[in-house]
């Protein structure tokens, strides 16, 4: 096997195929698209037994009128306005209206706890909150504790509010380098930070996507990821609006709702996340491999192309041409597994601090396992390279954040004096300019022998097993590699049933021990797991579905500890 040469800088960037949009503020982008695609459907959402639709022209009308309403409430240029609600056309109108006034949006995580909402509303100095019906009462109940919060606006009433006005608010003259939004990251370390992003940060990222990915007004996007998050907000909301395509807002992640919505949406583009894609692959694989009797014989006799077509039809994916994975690393076995069923996934890489995109795979030449090539406006290099050719990824460009809100020490730690963002991610470039992520700097285990062990590499190998749902790898002493494993209970029960056993903590541990042994057989000696224990429930996660590693930093697994 030829060893891959690891480089510290890309020899080339992702190819471009069209000119820049030449737009540097969000209000300009909204006005441009709404005029150009006035009659196109911008948003679709199932509501009761009907499908709600909103055209680009109507969106602009609502943006102007709702901005006028906010102005009459006393919202001025530079004021902070929180937005809290489920993914919806009204959420989009809220963001666009706040930016239309030159105010600053504070998107809140709809899945976060009420105390988190209160903290961010207070810490961000929000003067108003636009809130959907699900959260209106709880935010109202906290209003007395939030001294700067003057108005709580019901998001669900936007259409009725706009009906009061014959004309709307003129667009504020907005400086491209002025603040557009502050995104509070949920983080795996427990401390949320307010990422300050300017109009130029966001629009430069949108422009890079426009120049490198082929999408346009005939496309149909499917939105299921939380819209407060940088990946969905920039890619799934702002970039899509800039293209004239329609966005279908799904009701949620419940399997039945998700499947019904995908069939109704019939998307051509889907921005997704690794965990969702993993569950999708496992569901498809279970359906296909679980066929018995005459159905099984027929399935085995079918040409692969026919099976793939049937799978696409069953998901509403007859027209799908682009599935993008972001927000976390996509396990290679998920990517190749879906590809085998005719669903190709391209992976990108970024973080909120970069608005978020830094690299993306070109759809014409994706590389499995890679997060793609550097976007046109960015410079990226690998720093502090270790003996294996891996180092910290640093990025520079117009998409890099202004800094962290009210946190200069954290800003100075993340951004160098000459403007480079130190991502905290470890990786390398190949000879064709593709970036590979090997782990997180803060999670890396440095052994006493000076070897670097990336927990993510071992976790990916463990979760290849159908018997392992989730895994967390760590070292309490930089000597022993340990793991906490959450088994896939349904598969474990089936496996044990084949040998006539009932599931118990003891035989479950023994079953997983065999899987750990298999994984160890694929690893160098210094990476092998010495001790592991089982969890019998899911790991606690952030709202972006990342395990809260900091909760396990004091853990040490002894030989007699099998169940946590």
N, C-alpha and C positions, 0 to 999 in steps of 0.2 A: 504494500500500500504506500502510495506517495504521500509524504507529509505535506500538509498545507503550509505555504509560506505566509507568515503573519507580518503585516505592515502597520506602521504607525500613522500613515496618512493615506487617503484614497488616491489612486492614480487617475480616477475620473469620477464625475458625478452622474446622477441620473439624467438621461437625455430629455430635452424639452422638444415639444412639437408645435407649440403655438405661442403667440406673443403675450406679454403681460397685460393684465386688465387695466393697469394704470390708475388704480383706486387705492387711497390710503386712509380712509375713515369708514366706519360702519354705516353712518347715515348716507354717505355718498353711494356705497354699495347697495343699500336698500332702495334708494331712489333710482339708481341705474337699472337694477333688475326689474323693479316694479313697472317702470316705463317700458322697458324692452319686451317684457313677457306679461303684460297686463292681463291678458285673457287666460293665461296658463293657470292650472290648479297648483297652488303652492302647498297646501296642507289638506290631508284627509285623515279623519279619525272616526272610528265607530262610536256611536252614541245611541244607546238603547238599540232599537231595531233599524236605525238609519245610519247612513254614512255622511258625516258632516264634511263639507268641502269649503275651502276658502281660496279665492283666486289671488294672484299677485297684486292686481289692481286694488282689490278689497283690503289686502294686508296693508298697503300703503295708506289707504284711506283711514283705516283703524289706527295705524301708527300716528298719523298726524292729529287725529281727533283725541286719542288717548293721551298723547303728549300735551295737548292743550289742557285736558282735564288735570293732568299732573302739575302743569304750570300754574293752574288756578289754585291748586292745593298749596302752592308755595315752593315747589321743587325748582331749583335754579341750577345753572351750569356748575358742575363740580360737586353737587350734593350727592350723597350716597343713598342708593335706593336698593333694598333687598328684594329678591324674587324667590318665592318659595311655592312649589307646586309640582304636580306630575308633568311628564312630557305632554305638551299640547300646543295647538296653534296659539292659544292665549299666552303661553309662556314665551313663545317667539315674539309676539306682538309687544309683550311687556319689555323684553330686552331691547328691541328696536326703538320703542318709544322713549325709554330712558336715555339711550344713546342719542336720539334725535334732539334732545334738550341739552346735550353735552354733559349730562349727569353721569354718575359712575354706578354700574350695576354690581350688586353683591349677590351672586347666585348662591342659594342655600341648598344643601343636600336634603332632599325630601325624605330620605331613609334614615337620617341621623336622629338622635334623641332630642327631645324638647330642650334639655339643658344646653346642648350644643347650639341649637338655634338661638337661644337667649344670649349665650356667650358671644356668638359672632355678631348678632344685632347690636350688642353693646360695644364690643371691641372695635367694630367697623364704623361706629358713629353714624349708623343708618338713620336718616330722617323720615323715611317712609318704607313700608313693606307692601309689596304686591303679592297677595296670598290666595291660593286656591281654597275652595270650601273645606277640604279635608284638614286644613291647618288654621283656618281663620279663628276658631274659638280659642285654641291653645295660645296663639300669638296674642290675641286680644286679652287673654287672662294675665299675660306677662307685661302688658303695656305700662302699668304703673311702675314697674322696676326699670323700664327702659326710658330714661329721662329725655333722650334726644329723639325718640321715635314719636313723630307728630301725627302720622296718618297710617292707617292700615286699610289697604285698598283691596276689595274682593276681585280677584282675577276672573272669576266666573262671570262677572257682570260687565266685562269689557264691551261686549256687543251692545248691551243696553246703554252703557255710558256714552258710547260713540253715537248712538241714535239721538242724543240730546243736541248734537252740534251740526250745523249746516256746513261749517268749514273747520279746518284743523289749524295746527300750529306750524309756523314757518320753521324750517330747519335751522338750528343753531350753527354758527360758524365754529367748527371744531378743529383744533390743532391735531394733526396726526400723532404727535408725540404726547398728547394729553391722555390721562388715565381713562380706559374704557371699562375695565372690570377688575375686581379683586376676587380671585378664586381661592377658597380656603381648602387646602389639601387635607384629606383625612389621615394620610400617613400611616406607616406601620410602626412608628416609634411613639405614637400616642400624643404628639404635640402638633396641632394644626397650625399651618403657616398661611398667611395671606399673600398669595402671589399677585403682584400688581402688573397688569398687562395693558399696554397702550393700544390705541387704534392701529398704529403702524405695526406693532407686534402681531396682532391678529390678521390684519389684511395682507401682510407680507407672506404669512403662512398660507392663507387662502390662495394667494397669487401663485405660490410655488406649486400647490396642488393643481391649480388650473392649468399651469404650463406643462405639467408632467403626466397627469392622469386624464384619459379621454372620457369625459362625461359631459352631459349637456341637457337641454330642455326636454328631450324625449325620455330621459331616465326617470325611474321611480325608486326612491330610496325607502328603506324600512327602518324606523327608529325605535329602538328598545332600550338602549343604554341610557343611564341618567344624564339628562341634558345639562345639569349644572357642571358636569365634569368636562374638563378641557377638550378631551378627544371628541366627545359627542357635540359639544357646543361649537367648537371651531369647524370640525369636519362634517358633522351630521346636521347642523343648523345653519351656520353662516356660509360655509362653502357651497352647500346645496342651494341656498337662496340666491347666491351669486351666479348660479348656472341656469336658472329657469326650470329646474326639475321639480317634481312633486315629492313630498315627504309624507309617508303614512305613519301615524303615531299608534303603535301597538298598545294594548291595554296593560300588559305586564308580562312577567316571566312564567306564569302558570302554564304548564305544557299545553293544556287544552286551548286556552286563550291565544297562546303564541302561535299554535298551528292554525287555528281559525283565522287569525289576523294575517299570517303570512300568505295563506291561500287567497284572502280577500285583496291583499296588497299587490300580489304578483310582482315583487320587486325585481329590478335589474341590478340594484346596488344595495349591499347590506354592510354596514359598519357593525362589527361584532367584537366579542371579547373571548379570550381563551376558554374560560370556564363554560360559557354558553356553547361554544363550538365543540368542546370536549363532550358535553352532555348530548349534543346533537349527534355526534359521531357514534357514541355508545348506544344511543337509541336506535339509530339506523342499523348498526352492526348486529344488535340483538334481534331486530326484526328479520334481517336477512338470514343470519346464521341459525335462527330459531325455528325456521320453517320445517315442518315435519310432514310425513305422509306424502300424499300426492302433490301438495303444495311445495314441499321440499324438493321432490323429484323435478317438478316443473321449473322451480327456481334454479336448480343446478344445471338444467338443460338450456336455460335461456342464455342468449348471447349477452356479454357484459354491457354492450351499448344499450340493450333493451332494459336491463336491470337499472342502469344509471338513469335512463329516461323516466322509468316508473318512480324512482326515488325522487327525482326533481318534481314530477307531477304531484306526488303525495305531499310535498312541502310547499307547493305554490311557487316553485323555483324554475318553472319552464323557461323563463326569460332571464334568469340570473346570469350576469356576466362578470360581476366583480364582488367578491366577499373579502373584506379587509379586516384583519385582526389587529387590535391594539390595546393599550392599557396595561398589558403585562406580557410576559414571554409565552409564546404558543409552543406547547410540546411538539416535537417533530413527529411523533407517532400519530398525533391528532391530525396534523396537516397532511401527512401522507395517507392516512386512513380515509379522510374526506376526499382527497384527490382520487383515490381508488374507486370511490363511488360517484365520480364525475363532478365533485364540488371543489374546485381549486380555490385556495385561500392565499392572499398575499399579506405579508406581515410588514408593519411599519414600526418605527421606534420614535419615542419622544417622551416628554414630561411636561407637566403644567408650566414649569419655568421657561419652556421654549415654545409655548403657545399652541400646540404641543410638539408639532412634527419636526424631526431632525433627519430621519432617513425613511425611505419607503422602497419596497420592491417594485421595479417597473413591471406592469402587468404582462408585457410582451416577453419578459425574461426573468421570472422570479427564481430565487434560489431557496429551496427548502432549508430551514435552519438559520437563514440569514434574516436580518431586519431591513435589508435593502441598501440602497445607495443614497448618498448625501443629496439633499434638496438644493436647487440652484443657488439660493441666496446665502447658504451657510458655508462656513469653514469648520471642519471637524478634524481633531487629531487625538492620538492616544498618548497619554503621559504616564510617567513613572512606571515604565514597562518592567515586568518581572522576568524571571529566568525562562518562563514558558512563552514569552511573547505577548502576554496580556497586560493591559494597563487601563488607567482611568480615561473615560471618554470625555473630551472637552469640546464645547461647541461655541461658535461665535456667529452672530448675524443679526438682522433686524427683528427677528422673532424672539430674541432673548429678553426676559422680563426686565422691568425697571428695578425691581427688588422686592423684598418682603415687607409688608405693611407693618410699620412701627417695630421693625426688628433689624436694625442696622448691623449688629454683630453677625446674624445669620446671613444677611446679604453679602457682607464682606467675606464670609467664609465660602459662599457659593460662587461669587463672581469676582474674578481677578481684576486688578486695577486697569488692565488693558481690555476688559470686556469679555473675557472667556468664561462661560458657564461650566463649572466643574460638576458633572452630572452625578458622580457617585457610582456610576455603572462601570463595569469592567468589560473590556472587549478587545477586538482587533479587526483590521481590514484584511481582506484577501487581495490577490493581485488584480482582480477585476473591479475593485472599488466597493465590494459588498461588506457591510458591517456585521459582525457576529458578537452577540452579548454572551459573556460567560458567567456573569454574576454581579452582585452588588458589593461595593467596597466595604460597606458597614457590616455585611454578613459574612465576609470571607473569613475562613479559618486558617490561620498561619500556624502550621505545626512546629514543634520544637526543632525539627530538622530543616525548617525554612521553606517547606513546601506550602503552596496555596491550595486550599480545598474550597470549592464553591458549592455550598449546600444545594443550590438550584440544580446543578448537574445530577447529583445523587437523587434528589426528589423527583426529577423527571424520569429517571430510570425506574424508581420504585412505582410510580403511578402508571407506568406502562402495564403493570399487572392488573387484570380485571378484578382482583381481590383487594386492591388498595385504592381507596377513594381519594385520600389526602395524606401528605407526609410533610413533616418538618424535621430538617436535619440541622444539627448544631454540635458544638463541642464545649463542655463545661470547663475544660482545662487545656485546650490546644494540644491534646494528646489523643484522647479517645473520641471517635466520631460516634454520635448517638442519634437516635431518631424516635420521634413520636408518630405513630401511624393510626389513621382512622380507616378501618376496613370497609370494604363494600359489602354490607351485611347480607344483602339479597344473594349475591354471588357466592359468598362464603357459606351461607345456609345450603345452597344448591350443591356445592362441592362436598360438604359434609354428608348431605343426604345420600349421595352416591355410594358412600361407604357405610350407610346405615347409622350415622351418628347424629345426635342432637347438638345444636350449637351451644357451647358453654364457653366461659372466658378462657379456660385452659386449652381446649382443643382449637379455639379460634387463634390463640397465641401461637400454637404449634403450626397451624396452617400458614400464618403470616411469616413464621420463622423460615419456612421453606422458600418463600418469595424473597425474603431478605438475603438468604444464602445465594439464590440465583443472581440477585443484583450484585452482591459482593464478588461473585465470579466474573463480573464484567468490569470490575474496578481495580486500579492499582492498589497495592497493599496499604498505602498510607491513607487511602480514601474509604476503606471498608468500615462498615458499621459494626461496632463492638457490642453495643447494648441497644435494645429498643423496647418501647412499651406501647401499649395500645390505648387509644381514646375510644370511648363507645359513643361519642357524639361529635358532630362537626367542630372544627376549630373556630374560635371567635375570629371574625373578619371585619375589615373596614367595609364601608359601603361600596367600594370598588372591587370587593371580593378578594382582597389580599389578606393573608393570615397575619394577625397581630403578633408578630414575632416577639415584641418586647415583653409580652405577658409570660414568656417562657424562659427569659434570660437567666433566672436563678435556678432553673431545673437541672437536676443531676440524676440520671437513671442508674440504679444499682442492679446487680444481677438478679436480686429477688423481687424487683419491682416490675411486674408484667402488665398491670392495668392501672391507669391513672384515674 
